[in-house]
Amino acid sequence: MTHDADLAFAHRLADQARALALRHLAAVVIPAETKIDGSVVTEADREIETTLRSTIGRERPGDAFLGEEFGAYGSSQGARRWIVDAIDGTASFLAGEPEWSTLIALEDHGTVALGLVSAPALHRRWWATPGGGAWSRSIDTTVVTPEKLAVTTSAALKNAAVGIWPPPHRLTTAGRTIAAAVAARAERVLPHVDWTRTSVPPFPPLKPSAGSGTCHGALLVATGRLDAFLLLGAGRWDLAAAIPIVEEAGGAFSELADDLLIGSSVAVFTNTRLHEQVLDVIRSSLTCSPP
């Protein structure tokens, strides 16, 4: 299977997801419930995931599947696996805000070989394949020429713009330590909050966003509007689609977890000149912090 064929298929999956999501948005009431982890899930999340899983099973019967709502499906021995987050940013979706998206990735032998992010309410789509560059284009308009993405060339963290998510009151102690250390060394941080704070703020901070829910900040790196983005405590479905988009835009990605023993992963998206600086700050912050 070629990258071109897989990418065309991913776009068709995104079109399916878009049609279903917009149909649910048009309803008077969108059924929703709170999951064990405190996040919200809707009937739209579930229908999109099952529909895309069914399409993949029918048209790519040898490929496995991983979704946020229903987990893994297909042979764990398969070399290829599609990873889907049906609606990333479900709270925004329910609130009628445009910053939600569908995330679609293809993993081949453990490496993400394709990433696509579709934000229907913002009429925008981002995608990348290895060696094919990272691209974005409008949807629902007559202008369909894609734009090539590129990261910044900032070389010093002290001059960098950094996004961090989620906000401090939703982080572990170690997560706040990491966020505060990076924020203290950057020139500008989004959101601009006290990253050591444990209480819930009176007004929730806005996420640094390119219109795609949890992976929003990674797209800001890929489009050159942030120098770096840290996402703490994300699932594989939150990250996979963004990885090739940032890397093909000239950036770098690392996920730190087991070596830091912080209880959750830290996903780091940056341009290549800042990457080791940010990783050094993260590791040093935990080494120097009290037990």
N, C-alpha and C positions, 0 to 999 in steps of 0.2 A: 504494500500500500504506500503510495507516495504522499509527501507532505501536502501537495496541492489537493489531492483527493480527500485527505483527512480534513483539511481546512474548509473545503467546500461543504463537507458533511457537517462540520462544527457550525458553520453559518446557518445551515438548514435547521440544526437543532436549536440555535438561538432564535430563529424565526418562529419555530414551534412554541418555544417558551414565551416569546413576546406576545403571540396571539392569545395564549392562555392567560397570561398575567393581565393583559389589558381587558380581557373579558371579565375577569374577577374584579378588576378595578371599577368596571362599569356597574357592578351590582350595588344595591342599596346597602347591604350588610355583607362584610367579609368575615366568615366564621374564623375565630382564632382562639388559641389557648396558650398557656404558659408551660414551657417544658421544665424538667427537673433542674436544668442549669440556669433557669431564670429568663431565658430568651423566649421569644414569641414565635409560634408557628401557625400558619394559616392553611386553609384548604388549598390555596393557590400553590404554596410550597410543595405540598404533597402531590397534587395533580401534575405539576410540571415535572417533578422528579420521576414519578412513575411513567409518565408519557415519554420522557427522554430515555429512560431506561429501556422501555419497550421498543422504541425506535432503534436504539443501539443493539439490543438483542436480536432484532429482526435483520438489520442491515450489516451489522458487524458481529455475527454470532460467536466468533472466537475471542472477542474482547471481554474483559471483566469490567465491572462498574463499581464506583463508590460514590454514594450520595450522603448529604448531611442528615437527611430525615430517616432513611431506611437502611443505611449502612452499605456493606459490601454485597455484591451479587456476581455470580459467575466464578470460574475457576481461579483460585488463588495462585495457580501455577502459570496462568497466562502471562505472556510477555507484555501485553498491552492492556491498559486500564483507563477508562474514561472516568474523570472526577468532576462531579457537578454540585454546585450550590444553586438550587433552583431560584431562590430569592435571597440575595445577600443584602441585608438592610431591611429586614421584614418590618421593623418598627416604623421606618420611613414609609414603606409601602402602605401600611395600615393608616398612617397619618395623612395620606394623600400627598406626601412630599416626594419629589422626583428622584431622590438619591437612593435608589435601589437598583439591583442588577442581577443578571444571571451569569454565573461563572462556569466556564466549560474548559476542561483541560484534558489532554491525552498524555498518559505516562507510558513510556516504552522502556522496558527493562530497568525501571526505577528512575529514569530521567524524564522530566517533562518535555515532551516533544512538540507540544502545541498549547497555546493559551488564548482564550477568547473571553472578553468581558463585554456584555451587552447591556446598555442602560436605556431601555425603551422610552421612559418618560423624559429623558434628556436627549433623545434622538441621536445617540452616539454609540459607537462600537469600537473596541480596541482589540488587536490580535497580534500574534507573532508565531513564527516557526523557526527552528534553528537554521541559521544561515540566510533566512528570508527577510530579516529586518523586522522592526516593530512598526505597526501602522494603526491609524485611526481614521474613521470617516463618519460623516453624518448618515443617518437613516431617515426615511420618511421625507426626504427632500430631493430636489432634482440634481443637487450637487453630490456626486458619488465618488469623485476622485479622492483616493486615500492620501493622507498626509503621513510622511515618515517621521517617526519619533526619535528624539535624541535627549540624553541626560545632560546635566550641567557639567562644567569643567572645574568647579570649585575645588581647591586643593587643601583648604584648611578648615577644620571644624569651627574654629573661632569666627569664621566669616560665613558660615553655612546656615541655611534655613532647613529646619528639621521638623518633621511631623511625628507625633507619638500618639498611640491609641491602644487601649481605651484610657479614659481619664483616671486620675490617681485613686479615687475612692473605689474603683472597681478592680484595682490591682492588689497583688500580694505585697507583703513588705519588701521582698526581693525585687519585685517589679517596680515598686516606687523608688527603690534605691537606684536601679538601672536608669529609670526615666529621669530622675533628678540629676544624676551624674551627667548624662548626655545633655540635658537641657542647660545645665550650668556652663557647659563649654561651647554651646552653639550661640551664634549671633541672634537668631530668631527661632522661636519654637511655636508650633501650632498643635493644640490650642495653647494659649498663653495662660497657664494656671500655675498654682503652687503644687509641684509634683510630689511634695512630701505630705500633702494633706490627706487625711483619712476620712474626714466627714463628707457627707453628700453636700455639694454646693447648692445654694438657693436657685441658681439658674444653671442648668446643665451646659457644659461647654460644647461648642460645635466642633465636629470632627473636621480635620483637614480633608477636603473632598474634591474628587473629580467626578463624582456622581456614581459611585459604585459600592456603597455600603462599606463593609469591613476592609476590603482591599483598596479603598479609595486613595490612601497615601502613596501606595506603590505606583499608581498611575500618575500621580503628581511628580514622582521621581522620573518616570519614563518620559513624561512630556516636558521636563525641564523646569517645572514650577516649584519643586523642592529638591534639595541636595541629598536628603536622606529621609527615610521613614522607618520607624520601629513599630512593629505590631506584636504585642505581648499576649500570649495565650491563645493563639489561633489554631484552628483545625486545618487538616490538609486541604479540604475543600475551600477554605478561605485564601490559601496561598498559591495553590498550584497554577491557576490561570495567570497570575501576575508574574510568576518567575520568568518565563521566556520573554514576556513583554518588556520587563526591565532590562534583562540581559541583552536582548537584541537591540534595545535602544542605546546600548553601550554601557550599561550599569552592571552592578554585582549584587548577588544575593547570598546570604548565609542564614542558617537556622541553628540557633544555639539552644541546647536543651540538656542532654544527659551530662555533658562535661561541666555544666554549671550547677546542677542539682538545685534548681530554683522552683521546681514543681510545675513549671509550664515552659513552653517554648518562647524564644524571642526571635522573631523574623526580622532580618535587617536588609533593607533595600537601599542602596546608595549608588552614587557614581563610583567609578573604580578608584579615583584618587583619594576618596575619603574612607573607603571601606575598612581598611586596617585600623585607621584612627578610631573609628566608631567601635569596632570590635575590641580594641585595646581599652577604651574607656569602660565598656560594659564589663569586661573581665576584671579590670582593676577595681571597679566600684564594689564588686562582690567580695573581692579579696580583702579590701580595706574596711568593709563594713563590719560592725560588731555582730557576733552570732545571735 
